[in-house]
Amino acid sequence: MSGHRTLFRTVVTAALLVLAVGGTPPSAGAATAPKTGTAAAGTPSAGCGKNPTLTSGKRTIQSNGKSRDFILKIPDTYDNSTPHRLAFGYHWLGGTAEQVASGGSDGYAWAYYGMQSQSGNTTIFVAPQGISNGWGNSGGEDVTFTDDMIRLIENDLCVDTTQLFSIGFSYGGAMSYALACARATVFRAVVAIAAPGAISGCSGGTQPIAYMGIHGVSDNISAGRGLRDTFVRNNGCTPQNAPEPAPGSKTHYLTVYSGCRTGYPVVWAPFDGGHQQGPVDGCTGCESGARSWDKAEIWKFFSQFGGSDPNPPTSPVQVGVNYSLVAAHSGKSADINGASTAAGATLIQWSSHNAANQQFDFLASADGYYRIRARHSGLVLQVASSASGADITQQPDTDATTQQWKVTDQGGGAVTLVNRASGLAMDVWGASTADGARISQYAPSGNTNQRFQLQRA
């Protein structure tokens, strides 16, 4: 699945905020307050301070008299003194935990529904395996299985117990909804993508919880609306007929309901498409987790609730320092082609000579992202389009999301650079070692042609 830039046109009514794709960037919304009774710094679990026995990989536990499996992913930078978010990703009917954990054909960019690539090592991830590849939740057994996984993980690893999240697609979306009903005081927020109704049940279902629904307009959207409206009521939001894109519009809308209790937002994201987990703007029915707009919106929804960040994106670089970006696989430097000062000049790799067109500094943007400015021109690096393989060019600084990069420390002075708008990583095309090879964007893989050594110029 590969990246698509999503822009929004903001329409404010008295009752709700609608963000319709295709116009100017949205205005900033007010931050959502923490859930009532939670500490802003988080609440550490019993596993904090312990030397963990759990490791990343597949595990089997006994739950409700049955052997149940799940896949655990602990951050590479795990620190047992720092409480981490804990996020569950539930597969679809016929799907597997392995597909959720691996990201399928899209790999790292869509692992755990794209959350892993967005999270910056802040989060422990879990991909549970359903019985018969589904979430029938007979007698509440899948909710109990979730309870048992939480208990095991929180007793062994350092978890912020106020920062638990769930997401799922199709049957997994119904399971996420079932947890919203049954465990509203355990989970901070849930996301249901294309959930076909309450087929995993809804025990309880009267308490508020932050809820986001994502649904195609050609996919029994009334089922998604019904699940959404449960939490419009529970959260005290103002009921509205939220707008939805027309079939063939090739876009999506984002509605943030107004009037909701503080800390309990409801977000509705209908899109032009069918039964999909990774819809792409500009193309009705296209499916691509790497290119989809939804992973950035999902992580924005989850991360608004705070929580500890054991690896903040500000840590690898210093503002005001000039760096050379040296590709780990080739030893050659990122270079503005021909030392051009013109807007649109492309980024390539070239033998290191430390001239000004191979020097870059980092300018802080919102939410821990950076713009990367070429020293010789004063222009910043921007993705030319949303497509995998698209050029990276220098352009006047507007602080658009296409110019914002997440800087993730890979150790030893190396970083990966992922564009905020596309979710794709800066990449030397084809892992070429030749002078003049294009530096473009591609699905994050962790390969050495996506790692750049920061060397002070």
Residue pairs with C-beta under 8 A, 6 or more apart in sequence:
1 103
1 104
1 105
1 106
1 109
1 110
1 278
1 287
1 288
1 289
1 290
1 291
1 292
1 443
2 106
2 109
2 288
2 290
2 291
2 387
2 388
2 424
2 442
2 443
3 290
3 291
3 383
3 386
3 387
3 388
3 419
3 421
3 422
3 423
3 424
3 441
4 280
4 281
4 282
4 288
4 291
4 292
4 293
4 386
4 422
5 383
5 385
5 386
5 401
5 402
5 421
5 422
6 21
6 252
6 281
6 293
6 296
6 297
6 421
7 21
7 22
7 23
7 24
7 25
8 19
8 20
8 21
8 22
8 23
8 24
8 25
8 26
8 254
9 19
9 20
9 21
9 22
9 23
9 24
10 17
10 18
10 19
10 20
10 23
10 24
10 26
10 27
11 17
11 18
11 19
11 20
12 18
13 240
14 258
15 238
15 240
15 257
15 258
15 259
16 238
16 240
16 242
16 255
16 256
16 257
16 258
17 29
17 255
17 256
17 258
18 242
18 243
18 253
18 254
18 255
18 256
19 26
19 253
19 254
19 255
19 256
20 243
20 245
20 251
20 253
20 254
21 251
21 252
21 253
21 254
21 281
21 293
22 251
25 400
25 401
28 366
29 256
31 304
32 210
32 262
32 263
32 265
32 304
32 305
33 262
33 263
34 40
34 162
34 263
34 305
34 306
35 162
35 188
35 210
35 263
35 264
35 305
36 262
36 263
38 162
39 162
40 306
41 308
42 83
42 160
42 161
42 162
42 163
42 306
42 307
42 308
43 83
43 160
43 161
43 162
44 83
44 158
44 159
44 160
44 161
45 83
45 153
45 154
45 155
45 157
45 158
45 159
45 160
45 161
46 154
46 155
47 80
47 153
47 154
47 155
47 156
47 157
47 158
47 159
48 80
48 81
48 82
48 83
48 158
48 159
49 80
49 81
49 158
50 80
50 156
50 158
51 80
52 74
52 78
52 80
52 156
52 157
53 156
54 72
54 74
54 152
54 153
54 156
54 157
55 72
55 74
56 72
56 73
56 74
57 71
57 72
58 69
58 70
58 71
58 72
58 97
59 69
59 70
59 71
59 72
60 67
60 68
60 69
61 67
61 68
61 70
61 148
61 149
61 152
62 68
63 141
63 144
63 145
63 148
64 139
64 141
64 144
64 145
66 131
66 141
68 128
68 129
68 131
68 145
68 148
69 97
69 128
69 129
70 97
70 126
70 127
70 128
70 129
70 149
71 97
71 98
71 100
71 101
71 126
71 127
71 129
72 124
72 125
72 126
72 153
73 101
73 111
73 112
73 116
73 124
73 125
73 126
73 127
74 124
74 157
75 84
75 121
75 122
75 123
75 124
75 310
75 311
76 121
77 121
77 310
77 311
77 409
78 84
78 124
78 157
78 158
78 310
79 158
79 310
80 157
80 158
81 158
82 158
82 308
82 310
83 158
83 159
83 160
83 161
83 163
83 307
83 308
84 122
84 123
84 124
84 157
84 158
84 159
84 160
84 163
84 307
84 308
84 310
85 119
85 122
85 123
85 124
85 159
85 160
85 163
85 164
85 165
85 302
85 307
85 308
86 123
86 124
86 126
86 150
86 153
86 154
86 159
86 160
86 163
86 164
86 165
87 112
87 115
87 119
87 123
87 124
87 125
87 126
87 164
87 165
87 166
87 167
87 302
88 125
88 126
88 127
88 128
88 146
88 149
88 164
88 165
88 166
88 167
88 179
89 100
89 101
89 112
89 113
89 115
89 125
89 126
89 127
89 166
89 167
89 168
89 172
90 100
90 128
90 130
90 135
90 166
90 167
90 168
90 169
90 171
90 172
90 173
90 175
90 176
91 97
91 99
91 100
91 127
91 129
91 130
91 133
91 168
91 169
91 171
91 172
92 168
92 169
92 170
92 171
92 172
92 277
93 133
93 134
93 170
93 171
94 133
94 134
95 133
95 169
95 171
95 172
96 129
96 133
97 127
97 128
97 129
98 127
100 111
100 112
100 113
100 127
100 172
101 111
101 112
101 125
101 127
102 111
103 109
103 110
103 111
103 112
103 114
103 116
103 289
104 110
104 289
106 278
106 288
106 289
106 290
106 443
107 290
107 443
107 444
107 445
108 116
108 117
108 443
108 444
108 445
108 446
109 117
109 289
109 290
109 295
109 423
109 424
109 443
109 444
110 117
110 278
110 289
110 290
110 295
111 117
111 125
112 125
112 127
112 167
113 167
113 169
113 191
113 193
113 277
113 289
113 295
113 298
114 278
114 289
114 292
114 294
114 295
114 296
114 298
114 299
114 423
115 123
115 125
115 167
115 295
115 298
115 299
115 302
116 123
116 125
117 295
117 418
117 423
117 444
118 295
118 296
118 298
118 299
118 423
119 299
119 303
120 309
120 311
120 312
120 313
120 368
120 406
120 408
121 310
121 311
121 408
122 307
122 308
122 309
122 310
122 311
124 153
124 157
124 159
126 149
126 153
128 142
128 145
128 146
128 149
130 136
130 142
130 171
130 172
130 175
131 141
131 142
134 171
135 142
135 168
135 171
135 172
135 174
135 175
135 178
135 199
135 200
136 142
136 200
137 143
137 175
137 178
137 200
137 201
140 182
140 201
140 203
142 175
142 178
142 200
143 178
143 179
143 182
143 183
143 203
146 179
146 183
147 183
150 164
150 186
153 159
154 161
160 307
160 308
162 188
162 307
163 188
163 305
163 306
163 307
163 308
164 186
164 187
164 188
165 187
165 188
165 189
165 190
165 191
165 302
166 175
166 176
166 179
166 180
166 187
166 190
166 191
167 176
167 190
167 191
167 192
167 193
167 298
168 174
168 175
168 176
168 191
168 192
168 193
168 195
169 193
169 194
169 277
170 193
170 194
170 195
170 196
170 275
170 277
171 196
171 199
171 200
172 193
173 191
173 192
173 193
173 194
173 195
173 196
174 192
174 195
174 196
174 197
174 198
174 199
174 200
175 200
176 190
176 191
176 192
176 195
177 190
177 192
177 195
177 198
177 200
177 202
177 227
177 230
178 198
178 200
178 201
178 202
178 203
179 186
179 187
179 190
180 187
180 190
180 192
180 205
180 209
180 211
180 230
180 231
181 198
181 201
181 202
181 203
181 204
181 205
181 230
182 201
182 202
182 203
182 204
182 205
184 204
184 207
184 208
184 209
184 234
185 207
187 209
188 209
188 210
188 302
188 305
189 209
189 210
189 211
189 212
189 301
189 302
189 305
190 209
190 210
190 211
190 212
191 211
191 212
191 213
191 214
191 298
191 301
191 302
192 211
192 212
192 213
192 214
192 224
192 227
193 214
193 215
193 277
193 294
194 214
194 215
194 216
194 219
194 224
194 275
194 276
194 277
195 213
195 215
195 223
195 224
195 227
196 220
196 223
197 223
197 226
197 227
198 226
198 227
202 230
205 230
205 234
206 234
207 234
208 231
208 234
208 235
208 236
208 261
208 264
209 231
209 234
209 235
209 264
210 235
210 263
210 264
210 265
210 266
210 301
210 305
211 228
211 230
211 231
211 235
211 265
211 266
211 267
212 266
212 267
212 268
212 269
212 297
212 298
212 301
213 224
213 225
213 227
213 228
213 267
213 268
213 269
214 224
214 269
214 270
214 271
214 294
214 298
215 221
215 223
215 224
215 225
215 269
215 270
215 271
216 270
216 271
216 272
216 273
216 274
216 275
216 276
216 279
217 244
217 245
217 246
217 247
217 270
217 271
217 272
217 273
218 247
218 272
218 273
218 274
219 273
219 274
219 275
219 276
221 244
221 270
224 270
228 266
228 268
229 239
231 237
231 264
231 266
232 239
232 257
232 266
233 239
234 264
235 257
235 260
235 261
235 264
235 265
235 266
236 259
236 260
236 261
236 264
237 257
237 258
237 259
237 260
237 266
238 257
238 258
238 259
240 255
240 257
242 253
242 255
242 257
242 268
242 270
243 253
243 255
244 253
244 270
245 251
245 252
245 253
245 270
245 271
245 272
246 272
247 272
247 284
248 272
248 284
249 272
249 284
250 272
250 281
250 282
250 283
250 284
251 271
251 272
251 281
251 282
252 269
252 270
252 271
252 272
252 279
252 281
252 293
253 268
253 269
253 270
253 271
254 267
254 268
254 269
254 297
255 267
255 268
255 269
256 265
256 266
256 267
257 265
257 266
257 267
257 268
260 266
263 305
265 301
267 297
267 301
269 294
269 297
271 279
271 281
271 294
272 279
272 284
273 279
273 284
273 285
273 286
274 285
276 285
276 287
277 287
277 289
277 294
278 287
278 288
278 289
278 290
278 291
278 292
278 294
278 295
279 286
279 287
279 292
279 293
279 294
280 286
280 287
280 288
280 291
280 292
280 293
281 293
282 386
289 295
290 388
290 423
290 424
290 443
291 386
291 387
291 388
291 422
291 423
295 423
296 420
296 421
296 423
303 367
311 408
311 409
312 368
313 368
313 369
313 370
313 406
313 407
313 408
314 364
314 368
315 409
316 407
316 408
316 409
316 415
316 454
317 323
317 362
317 370
317 407
317 415
317 454
318 362
319 361
319 362
319 363
319 364
320 361
321 361
321 362
321 456
322 359
322 360
322 361
322 375
322 456
322 457
323 359
323 360
323 361
323 362
323 454
323 455
323 456
323 457
324 333
324 334
324 352
324 354
324 358
324 359
324 360
324 454
324 455
324 456
324 457
325 333
325 334
325 360
325 452
325 453
325 454
326 332
326 333
326 334
326 352
326 452
326 453
326 455
327 333
327 334
327 349
327 428
327 439
327 448
327 449
327 451
327 452
327 453
328 414
328 448
328 449
328 451
328 452
328 453
329 428
329 431
329 433
329 447
329 448
329 449
329 451
330 349
330 428
330 432
330 433
330 437
330 449
331 352
332 349
332 350
332 351
332 352
332 433
332 435
333 349
333 350
333 351
333 352
333 353
333 354
333 358
334 347
334 348
334 349
334 358
334 360
334 439
334 452
335 347
335 348
335 349
335 350
335 357
335 358
336 345
336 346
336 347
336 348
336 357
336 358
336 374
336 376
336 377
336 394
337 345
337 346
337 347
337 348
337 436
338 345
339 355
339 356
339 357
339 376
340 357
340 377
340 394
341 376
341 377
341 379
342 377
343 379
343 393
343 394
343 395
343 396
344 393
344 394
344 395
345 377
345 379
345 393
345 394
346 391
346 392
346 393
346 438
347 381
347 391
347 392
347 393
347 394
347 438
347 439
348 436
348 437
348 438
348 439
349 428
349 432
349 435
349 436
349 437
349 439
350 358
350 435
350 436
351 435
352 358
354 457
355 376
356 374
356 375
356 376
357 374
357 375
357 376
357 377
358 457
359 374
359 375
359 376
359 457
360 372
360 373
360 374
360 375
360 381
361 372
361 373
361 375
362 370
362 371
362 372
362 373
362 407
363 370
363 371
363 372
363 373
363 380
363 397
364 370
365 371
365 399
365 403
365 404
366 404
368 406
369 404
369 405
369 406
369 420
370 404
370 405
370 406
370 407
371 380
371 381
371 397
371 399
371 403
371 404
371 405
372 380
372 381
372 405
372 417
373 379
373 380
373 381
373 397
374 380
374 381
374 394
375 457
377 394
378 397
379 394
379 395
379 396
379 397
380 394
380 395
380 396
380 397
380 403
381 392
381 393
381 394
381 403
381 405
382 392
382 393
382 394
382 395
382 400
382 402
382 403
383 390
383 391
383 392
383 402
383 419
383 421
383 422
383 424
383 441
384 390
384 391
384 392
384 393
386 421
386 422
388 424
388 441
388 442
388 443
389 429
389 440
389 441
389 442
390 422
390 440
390 441
391 438
391 440
392 426
392 439
392 440
392 441
395 403
397 403
400 421
401 420
401 421
402 419
402 420
402 421
402 422
404 419
404 420
404 421
405 417
405 418
405 419
405 420
405 426
406 417
406 418
406 419
406 420
407 415
407 416
407 417
408 415
408 416
408 417
408 418
409 415
410 416
410 451
412 453
413 453
413 454
413 455
414 451
414 452
414 453
414 454
415 451
415 452
415 454
416 425
416 426
416 444
416 446
416 450
416 451
416 452
417 425
417 426
417 452
418 424
418 425
418 426
418 444
419 425
419 426
419 441
422 441
423 444
424 441
424 442
424 443
424 444
425 441
425 442
425 443
425 444
425 445
425 450
426 439
426 440
426 441
426 450
426 452
427 439
427 440
427 441
427 442
427 449
427 450
428 437
428 438
428 439
428 449
428 450
429 437
429 438
429 439
429 440
429 442
430 437
431 447
431 448
431 449
432 449
442 450
444 450
